[in-house]
């Protein structure tokens, strides 16, 4: 149940339209949005030859765990057997596909030399010496490192990170597990990113 709460915590945080005085509180509004509002760019990396941008297509955030960039749409689409490179809009038009993509992303290592978020929660990931030196330990914090890298982690106690942690705790309470059972290493404030990059699945 903790892993389900963790997954939904990420989904809720990334698709929420909650605010401080919203009915039910700011954590009760996950899955309000299914795409990025007013994207600032098309998220096209023309240097990627394996999953090249399609003319006229924009790769802004869509889905339950929002996906960004052409190469990420390409690899996730390959994983769920959908042509997301040509039709990224499927992730905002089809709720089943949106969750298929999110679950595939949760279950699958997206970059070299890092585990999947699922691996962290079932104990398959054993930190190496380099991981411990980089302050990466098993726990919810590591899932943020896997999914968002240095966009969230290694920046101290920032709001974007704390909101995700709060959603995880919220879903633990909703599911009857209790936020007091959230476990150790809840955040990634001091973690070095697995693969530091200016371009991640999330932006």
Secondary structure, DSSP 8 states (H G I E B T S, - for coil): -HHHHHHHHHHHHHS----TTSTT-TTS-TTS-SB-SS-SS----TT-STT---TT-----BTTTTB-SHHHHHHHHHHHT--TTT-TTHHHH-HHHHHHHHHHHHHS--STT---HHHHHHT-----HHHHHTT--SSHHHHHHHHHGGGTTTS-S-HHHHHHHHHHHHHHHHTTS-GGGS-S----TT---TT--S--S--
